[in-house]
Amino acid sequence: MTAELLQKIKDPRFYIERFLWIRDKRSKLTRLRLKPAQERLLEVMREEHAAGRPVRIVVLKARQLGFSTIIEACFFQDAATRPMVRTMIIAHVEDATANLFRMNKLFFDHLPEALRPMRKSSNAQEIVFENPTKDEGEKARNPGLMSSIRCVTAGGKGIGRSDTLTNVHASEAAFWPRMNETLDGLLQAVPDDRDTAVVIETTPNGFNAFKTFWDDAVSGRNGFRPVFFPWFEEPGYRKAVPPGTEWTAEEERLREAYGLDDEQLSWRRWCIASNLRGDEEKFRQEYPSCPEEAFLMSGRPYFDNANVLLRLQAAPPAIARGRFVFGEGADLRPTDWRWQDDPDGEVLLWERPKEGRPYVIGADTAGDGSDRFAAVAVDNVDGAQRAQLLYDGGSELYFAQQLYCLGHYFGGALIGVEINFSTYPERKLEEWGYPRLYVREKPDDVTRALNVKKFGWRTDARTRPLMLAGLQTVARLTPELIASADLLREMLTFVRDETERPAAAEGEHDDLVMAAAIAWHVRTQQETRVAKTEPAGVEWTKDQWEDYERATREQRAMLLQTWGEPKR
């Protein structure tokens, strides 16, 4: 083997496309040619390695995009060209384990003789690249690569715990029994070295341990790079469009949201009808278009998740992120407050406040198992969301201070603060003399007439269904009014429980949902028209206007300086 070829085979793509063979869907032997989704994953792996990081990737994908094949090919290339590489492949069921082993064996069997490393026989589903000789002296002189590829099935005890591994391929991890326990053992077996790789790939399986792992990757909490691959990245997912085809409103929305063409829509329609017995929800899980869609549960969502998902794809980015900075008065009231941009700020803005426009803010305080404070600001003329405050720092005072500033920033917005679990933010706003707070009517203890006025919003058996129904109507009829992707994601995981009570799914949040529901519900206590403002300037007399009209340019400048700018 020439030095040039030795160098080239270190490049995974060169090696894969020239030397590896697979069986295609028709069981024909063919060279492995990378498809677009496979190329993208390979590029992500290259980027991580080039950055000097150990490759740690979690892949969420639609069905049959070829990721097991490309991962197996990469790890085979590594084990067949580099010494002391120990690869472990873990599949979710025995059949899949056997298939992945057969794929690696096919890779080996069809390598050119010059590239085929020495192989030691093994009774397990394992390929061991060692000198098969029983002569210890010869083996010491020429041991071979001393690398291996082992295929196992998830569910066994202690998988990986006694090993030191170079590469790990976790296939269909969302379907593993005891996924967390198995992953914990595997990840501890892989050194934190740039020449190691762990790739976890799976189709979704509802709200389970993998959903948490994915969320942690997205949030940067577990060190894995999340990569999502939608169904329409597969070139084969296309079908000719039958003559006379008319697209539904749902299909047209999908076209707009994801840039789909007619042949892709035609394949989607065919797949739902032919492969999934007409079950569109099943298609969304098996062939997701976005990560959020991948995790849609089979339970009963409270909101119209199809509408919410489409809005999520079109949700506008915030124009600013930051917080309010201020001094503190003797009563801790914010003084000399001002907006400050900050990439880690608790406040998102989708539009700056406009003079004279009325705004409404709904606020949900931390409690009942939640550690987050939330607020949603809505323009009361058109009902559109303009801002969001989401704070998980635990200080009720700080939340109240940010809420106070946000309300003033939006022109003295009407604020409705939920008081079920804490009255502190509401009481501070009252103490600081905030000018416009939501007022609820409370029955008089003696007459029972609704004439006792109390500040703050109380969520109870009577008000909760009303406020949520209002937000549900917004999501169904005018989802474009919702700007926050955070709010939309919470809406996707807001479901009816076994008692039909709508609430956040286990492990999920509903702080923004409740804040938004309050905001849209209390709008009736705020103006709905833009206030007329007096134009700035001085009221000139008729004589002044006549003098100004007769004056030269220089004289007009002098008159403006003397009399002041006139009202127009």
N, C-alpha and C positions, 0 to 999 in steps of 0.2 A: 504494500500500500504506500503510495507516494506521500511525501510530507504535505503537499497541497491538499490531497484528499483527506488526510488526517485532520487538517485544520477545518476543512469544510464540514465534516460530519459532526463537528461540535455545534454547528448551527442547527437547531431543531427543525426549522422549516425546510432547509436543504435536505436533511436526512429523511424527514417524514415523507416529503413529496417524491423523493427519488427511490427510496428503498422499502417503504412499508406498503403492504397490501391488506385489503379488507374484503369482506363479503358484503355486497350491497343488499338493498331490500329485496332484490330478485334472486339472492343467493349466488350471484356471479362474482367471481374473483376479479378485483379491480384495484388499481393503484389508489392510494388515499389522496384525494384532491380536496383541498380545504374549501369549505363554503364560507360565506361572509361572516356568519356568527362565530365559526371556529377561528377564522382569521382574527376577529376582534378579541377573542379570549387569549389567543396566542400573543397578540400585541400587548394586552394588559400584563401578561406574565413577563414579557420582555421589559416593559416599563418598570415593573417592581424590581426586577433583577438589576437593571441598569442603574437604578437609584440606590443600589447597595443595600436593599432591604431583603430580608427573607420573603419569599413569595407566600403571602397569606391572602387567599381570595375566597369569597363566598359568592356562588353563582345561583341566582334565582332565574328560572327559565320556563319557557313553554315546552311542551312535549316534543321529543324526537328532533332536536336541533343538532345532534351529533356531538354533544359535549363529552360524554364518556369516551368517545372515540379519540378526540383530540387530546384529552388529558392522558389517556392510556398511551397514546403515541408519544407524547412529550416525556412521560416518565420511563417508557421503554427505551427511548433514545438515550436518556441519561444513564440508565442502568447498563445499557449495552455498549457504552462508549467511555464510561468513567469508573475507576475502581472504587470499591467500598461503598457503593450506593445501595441502601436498603429501602425498598419501596413496599408500602402496604396499601392494598386496595380493599375497601370495605363496601360491600353492597348490602341492600336492604333485605333481599331474599336469596335463597340458595340458587334458584335458576339464574338470577342476575350475576351472582358470583361465578357460576360456571361459564356464563357467556363472556364475562370480562377476562377470565383465565384463557378461554379459547381464543379470544382476540389477541392476547399477548403471545400465545403459542403460534398463531398464524403469522404474526409479525416476525417471530424468530425463524419459523420454517421457510419463509420466502425471502430471507435476507440473502444477498450475494455471499458466496462462500468466503470472500476476503473480509467481509464485515461481520461474519458470524463468530461471536466469542465462544470460548470453550464453555460447555454446559455440563453440569453434574446432574444426574438423574435424581428425581424426588418423587415420593409417593403422594405428597400433598399437592394442592393446587398452587404450585410454586415453581418458578424458574430460577435456578441458581447458576450464575455464571462463574463457575470454578473449573479448575482442571479435574476431570473425572478420574484421574489415575489413583490407584491405591498405593503407589510407590511414594512413600513419605519424602524421600530425598528429591525425587522429580517434582513433587508438589511444592516443596520448599523453594526449588530453583525457579519454577514457573507455575505460580498458583492460579493464574488467570485473574479476572477482574475482581473476584471475591464480592460480587454484587448479587442482588436477588430481587425478585418481584413475587410477592405473596398475595393471594386473593383469599379473603375471609368474608364471612357473613356476620352482619351486626346482630347483637343479641347475646353473643357468647361472653362469658365473664373474663375480665382481665385483658381484653384485646389491646395489644400494644404496650401494656404496662411493663413487660420485662424486656422490651426492645429499645434500641436506639435507632431511630428511623431518619431517613433522608427525605423521602417523599411520602405524602399521604394523599390518597384520592378517596374522599368520602362521597360515595354515590347515593343519590336519593335519600339524603340524611333526614329529611322531614318525615320519612316513613320508618326510621329506626325505632325499635323499642329502646327505652332508656337512653335516648340520644345524648343528654347532658353527661351522664355517667361514662358512656363510651368515648365521647369527645374529650372529656377531661383526661382520661388515660392516654389517648392518642397524642394530644397536644403536648403533654409533658414528656412524651418520648421523642419529640423532634427538637433538636437544639436550635437556639436562636442564632442561626448562621445564615449568611446570604446565599449559600449554595443549597439551602433546603427549601422545600415547597409543601404547602398544604392547600389543597383545593377542595372545597366543599361545594357540591353541585346538587341541585334538586328541583323538581317541580314542587309546587306548594301543596300543603296538606292542612289547610285551615289554620286556626289559631292554636298552635301548639308550641313546643319548646323551640322549634326552628324559627318561628315567627319572632320570638324574643331575641334569638341569636342574630337574625337579620336586622332587627331594629337596633340592636347594640352596634352592629357594624356600620349602619347608616349614621348613627350618632357618634361614631368614633370611639366607642367604649371598649372594644375587644381587639383592636389591631388588625381586623380583616378588612380588605377592600371589597365593598359590595358592588356587584355587577349584575344588571338585569338585562335579559334578552327576551323581547316580545315575540309572539308567534309570527308576525309579519316580516321578521328578518330571515325566515326560511324561504329561499327562492322557489322551492317546490310547492309551497302553499298558495297555489293559484289554479283557477279553473276558467275555461272559456265561458263567456257569458251567453246564456241561451237567448235567442231572439225574443224581443218583447219584454225582457226583464224590467221590472220597476222596483226601485229601491224604497225601503220603508224609511220613515223619519229617523228611526234609530240608526239604520245603516248610513244615512246621510250625515248624521252627527258623528258617527265613527270615522267616516271619510274625512270630515273636517278636522277632527281632533288629532288623528294619527297620520293623515296624508295617504290614506289607502286608495288604491285604484279599483276599477271594476272587477278585474280578475281576482284580486284578493278578497273583495266582498263576496264574489261568487263562490270562492272556495269556503269561506266562513259559513255561508248559508248552506252549502252542501254538507260540510262537516257536522253542523248542528243537526241537520235532518237525517243524515245517513249513519253517522258514527255515535251520536249522542242522544238519539231518540227525541230530538226536538228540544232538548234541555239547554237553554241559553246560559243559565247559571253554571251548568257543568262546563260549558265552553269557556266561560270566564275563568274558571279555576284551572282547567287543563291547558288552556291556551290564553294566558293573560296578556293584556296589552300594556299594563303598567304594574308596578309592584303592588300598589294598593289593591288592584283588582285580583291579584294572585291570592290574597289572603281572605277574600270574601268568604264568610262562613256560610254553612248551609242552613243556619238558623233563620230567625225572622228579623231582618233589619227594620228599624223604625222609619228611616228616611228612604227615599227613592234612590237606591245606591247607583243605579245606572246613570241617573241625572247627576248625582254628586260626583261620580267618577269622571264624567265628561267635563264638568265644571272644573274639577281638579286639574285636568290637563290644560285648561285655558286660564287658570287662575293667574292674575297678573303679579309680577314681582313687586314687592314694596318699593316705593320711591325713596324711603329713608328708614334707617334703623337707629335707635338711640335711646336716650332717657332724658329726664328733666333733672337739671342740677339746680341747687338752691341753697340759700342760707336758712337758718331756723330761728324763729322768734321764740319768745319766752314760753309760749304754749306749744312749741314744736311745729307750728304752722310754717309751711314753706314761704320764704321771702325772697324777693329778687330772683324768681325762678326764670330759667331759660332752657330752650331745647339744645341738646348737645348730641351730635352724631356719634355713634359708638357701635362697632360691628357686633358687640356682645350685649347691646342694650335690650331692655325688656319691652320696648315699645316699637311697633311697626306702623308706618304711615303709608297709605295708598293715595292720599291726596292731602295737601295742606288745607287748613281751614280757610273758608272764604267769609269775608265780612258780611254780616247780616243773615247768613244761613243758619237755621236752627239745627242743633245736633242732639243726639240722645246717646247715653252711655249706660250699658248694663254691666254689672259687676258681680262676680261670684267669689265668695271668700273661701279660703281653705277650710276643710272639715270633712267629716264623714269618710275618713280614709284617704282623702286627697291632701297633698302638701303644696298645691299650686293655687295662686290667686290669679284671676283672669278678668279682663274687661274688654268689651267690644263697643266701638263707637260707630254710630250710624248717622248718615245725613237724613234729617227728617223730611226733606222735600221729596227726594226720590227713593229713599229707603236703602241706599247703597252703603255698604261697610266702608269706613274710611280709616279706621285705626284698630289696633289690638294692643293690649297690655297683658303680658303673660309673665308671671313672677313666681319663682319657686324657692326664694331665699329664706322664707319663714318669718320675716318681720312684718307684722301687721301694720306697724307704724309706717314703714317704708312704702308698703302698698298704698296706704291711705294718702301719703304725700304725693306719690306718683299720680294717683287718681285725681287728687285735688288740682295738680298742675295740668293734667290732661283735660279735665273739664274746663278750666280757665282758657287753656290753649285753644279749645274749640268753642270759644266765645261764650263761656258760661253755659255749657251743655247741661241738659237735664240728666241727672245721674240717679239711677236706681240701683242701690246696693243691697245684695242679698244678706239677710240678718239671721238666718237659721242657726248657724254655728258660732257666729261671733258678731256682736254689735259694735265692736271697736272701730272698724273703718267708718261706719256710718256715724257713730258718736263724734269721732274726730272731725269729720266734715261739718257736722252741725256746730261743734265748738269753734271751728275756724271760720264760721260764718259763710260757708259756701252758699251761693245765692239761689241755686235751683236744684232741689232734691225731690225725688219721687215721694208722693204722699199716698199712703193707703188709708182706706176708711175702715175703722174698727167699730164694731157695735158697742154702744154705751152699755155699761154693766147693769144699769137700772132699766132704761127704756128699751134697750136692744136696737135702737135706731142707729143707722150708719152715720154718726155725726162726730165720732172721736177721730181726729186726724193724727196719724203716726207716720214718721218718716221711715223709709227703707222698704225693701221688697221682701215679703215672706213667702217662701215656697211651701205649700201645704197640699193636702189632698184635693182642695178646690182649685188652687191656682196652677199647680204643676201641669195637669193635663192641658189647660188653656194655653199656657206659655209655649209648651212643646208643640202643640198643634199649630200655633202660629208660625213657628220656625219650620215645621214640616211643610206648611203651605208655601212658604218662601222657597224652600228647596225644590218643591215640585213645580211651581209656576214661574218663579223668577230666580233661578239659581245664579244668574249673572250678578245679582246684588251682593253675593258673598265673595269677598276678595281673598280671605285667608286660607292658604293651603293647610295650615295647622287645624283650623276649624273644620274644614272639609274632611280631613283625615279622622278627626274625632267623630264626625257624623257617620262615617263608614262603619265604625265599631260601636255605634249606639244601637242596641238591639232590645227586643222584647224578651224578658226572661220567662221562666216556666209559669209565672203568675200573670203574664201579659204586661207586666210593668216595664216601660222602656227605661233603660239605664245603660251605662258603659259596660261593654263586655269585660269579663274578668281580666284584670291586669291592664286595662286601658283607662284613658282619662275622658272626662266629660265636662271639664271646667269651662272651656270655651263654648261648648254647646249650651250650657246653662246661662252663661253670660250673654250670649247672642239671643237666646230665647227671652231673657229679661229685657234686653234692649229693644227688640222688635215689639214686645208686648206693651211696654210702658210708653210707647210713642204717642199715645192719645193725650198725654199730659204736656206735650210740647207743641209749639207752633209748627205749621206745615208750609208756611210761605216765607219767602225771603223778606226780611224787614227792610222797609224803605229808610235809607239813611240820608240825612241832610248833606248836600254837597259841601265839600270843604271850601273855605274862602269867606270873603266879606261881602255883605249885601251893599252894592253900589246904588246910588240914586240915579234918576234919569239924567240929571245934569252931568254927573260924573261920567256916565257912559258917552254922552255927547262930546264932552271935552276929550275923552280918550280916543274917540273915533276921528276927531279933527287933528290929533297930535301927530308929530313926526315919530319915527322909530325911537330916536333918542329921548324925546319927551315922554313917550309911552313907558319906556323903561324907568324913567324917573317917577312917573305917576304910580306905577306898580310898586315901586319901592316905598313910596309915601303912603299910599292908600291900602296896600296889601292886595293879594290875588283875589279877584272877584269870584262870586259864585256863578256858575254857568247854567 
